[in-house]
């Protein structure tokens, strides 16, 4: 039986229990508050990150992992008898993480076969692709089959989010002039989407409730085609009622994950979003 290991990065925002159940290996990015650096999910939990955001005057920033962090994971897979590794990273348009993975794959090519796949998305959009690939790997599929399972849904994976603030995105330079205009009035709640690997403005609403209703509308419009769906949120107290509304529209279980430091550094507290895969 083949044994293909799945590796991703910590922007996937997958809950720990799902990561453990599917034997997914996570290479962490780094989070910086001023001069202090933390290893995501290792030295700083998601809850600790959001607590820190509320007490720190400085906006956090992020840094890609070094190739060595991926090399360690690939070599561990080889030691454990894996026949290959499929790495799925956040969009190469948003981070140099994929470059680190590609360099690492080259460094271990004599030890183990590694395929590196750009998810062209982030947070639980990435997470949903990783879950599909990991489930395939657990069934004993070959590296070709697992790679195909990871590549296939890339163009069918949608991520939309309602932001509570545009400050983080604007200051971290992840959104252009169009984005900063969206937030020029304090009452505006911007909607963003990840499209073709980049973060794009997708509309604006006057209140949070209208912004969340807009997301519900997007789910409703796609409900017949949705085959997997996640709700992601950044320390949101209103997430349960939102999940209930989403669940009422779809025929699959809605999985929930917290937005972690990598995405949270740019999206800001209060962000709530949906990530789903459609059948076509």
N, C-alpha and C positions, 0 to 999 in steps of 0.2 A: 504493500500500500504506500502511495506517495504521501509525503508530508510537506506541505508548503506552508511556510510561516508568513503571517501578515504583519507588516510594520506600517505605522502611520505616525503622525506628529501630534503634539498636544493641542493643536487648534481644532481637533475633531470634536471636542466637547462631549464625548461619549461617557455615560455614567460608568463608574468603576465596576459595578456588578456585571454589566454587559461586556466590558473589556475582559474581565476575568473568565466569564462563561465561554467566550469565543476565542480565548487565547490570543488576543490582539496585543502586540508589543507597541509601546508608545515612546517615541523619541521626543523629549521635551524641548520647547523653545525656552528662551530666557526673557525674564521680565525685569525692567529697571524702574526704580523710583529714584530719580536723581542719580547719585553715585552708587546706590545699593542695588546689587543684582541678585535675582532669585531664579532657581531652576523651577520652571512651571510644573505643578503637580507633585514635585519632589520636596522642594523647600518652601513652597507656597501653595496652599490649597485654594480652591475657588472661593470658599467662604472667607478665608483670610484675606484674599485679594480684594474682595468687595468691601470688607471692613477697612482695609488700608486705604482704599479709594475715598472712603467717606471721611477719613481723618487726615489724609495727606494733601498738602497744598499743590504738590506736583502731579501732573498727569503722568501715568506710566507709559513706558515705551517698550518695544519688543525687539528681540534679536534672534536670528535664525540659529539653529544648532550648528556646531562645528561638524565637519565630515566624520571626525573620530567617534562622535556619539552614534552615528549610523554604523560605522565599522564594527563597534562593539556588539551591536545588536545582530549584525549579519554573522559575525564570527560565533556568537552564542548559538544562533540557529544552526550553523554548521556543526558545532560541537554536540548539539542535541539530536543530530541525525536528520535534519531537514534536507529535503531534496532541492529546495529552492526558496527564494524569498520574493514576495510581491510587496513593494512599497507604494503606498498611496499618500500623496502629500497635498497640502493646501495649494491653491492656485499659484503657479509660478509667476503670475502677474502681480501678486501681492507680497511675495516673500522669496528670499533666496534659499529657503529650506530645500526645495527640490534640487538645487545645484549641489548642496552638501550631500544629498542622498546619491546623486549621480556620481560625484567624485568618489564617494565611499564604495559604490558598486564596482567602480573601476579598480579600486584598491584591493578588493577581495575576489576578483573574477577567477583567480586560480583556485579559490577555496569553495565557492558556492555561486550558483547562478542567481542573479538578482535582476528583477524587472522593476523599473521605476515608472510610475504612472502619475500624471498631473490630473488631479480631480477637477481642476478649473473652478473650484468652489471652496467653501470654508465652513467652519462650525459644523452643524449637524447635516449639512449637505454632504460634506466630506465624510462625516460619520456614517451616513446612510450607505454610501458607496463601500466604505470599509466593512460594514456589517454584512453586506451582500457577499463580498469577496471572502470574508472570514467564514461565513456559513458554507460557502462552496468548498473552501479549503478543508473544512472539517469533514466534508463528505468523501474526502480522499481524492479530490480532483487534481489533475496535473497542473503544472505552472502555466501552461498555455490556456487551460480552461479557466483557471483562477484569474489570470490577466484579462481574459475576455470578459469575465463577469465584472471586473472592476472598470474596464474601459467602456463597456456597453451603455451604462446608464449616465455617463458624464453629460451628454447633451439633453438628457431627460430629467436632470436634477435641478430643482428650482429652490432658491432661497430668497425669502422676502422678510423684512423686519421693519417694525415701527420703532423709531428712536425717540427717547425722551429728551435727548439733548444732541446738538450737533458739535458741541465744543471739542470732544475727543477726536472726532474724525477730521475736523478742520485743523486742529493744532498738530495732529500727527501726519497731516498731508496725504491721507488716503482718499480724499474726495476733492474734486476740483472746484473752480469758482461757482459752478452751477449749484453745488452742494451748499456752499456758505450762504448763497442767496436764499436758499430754502429756509434757513433758520433766522433770517433777518428780522422776523417778527417773533417775539417770545412765545406767542400762543400757537405757532405753527408746529405740528408734529410731523417730521419728514418720514417718508417711507423709502427704504432703499431695497435694491435687489442685487444679487450677484449675477451678472450677465456676462457670458463669454470670459469668465475669469476675473472680472473687475467689479468694483462696487459702483453702482450707478443710482442716481436719484430715480425713484419710481412713482413720485407723487407726493402730495402733502395734504394733511387734514388739520382741522382747527383745534381738535381736542384729542386726548388719548382715547376716549371711548370710540370716537369716529375712526381713529387710526386702526384700532383693533377690529372694528367692524369691517374696515376695508380689507384687512388680512383674511377675515372670515369669508368675505365675498370672493376672494381669490381661491380659497379652498373650495368653496361651493361651486365655483365655475369649473374647477378641475376634478371635482369629487369622483365622477364616474371613472376617471382614468388613474386615480391615485392608487399605487400599489404598496407604498411605504411612506409614512409621514412621521415627522418629529416636530415637537414644539421646543424651541430654545428660549431661555429667558435669563436676564441679568438681574438676579436678586429681586424678582417681581412678586409682590404679595398678591397680585390679582391674576396669577397664572392659572390657578385651578379652574376658575370660571371660564377662562379662555379655552383651556384644554377641553372642558365639557362641551363647549360650543363646537369645537373642531371635531370632537369624537362623534357628535350627533350627525355629522355630515358625511363621514367616511365609513367604509366597510372593513377597515383594518384597524388594529390597535394603534392608538397614538402614543408614541414613546416620548418621554420628556427628558431634557438635559439642561443643565445650567451652562450658560455662556461663561467660559473660563477666561483667564487672564489674557490670552493671546488675542482673542476677538474682542474681549471686554475693554481692553486698553484703547481700542479704536471706536467701539460702538457706544460705550458709556453705560452707566447704571440705568436700570429701568427699561432697557431694550427688550422687546419680545418679538419672536419671529416664528416662521414656519419653514420647514425644509421638507420637500416631498419629491418623490420620483413618480413620473407618470408612465403609463404603458406605451405611449408614443409621443 
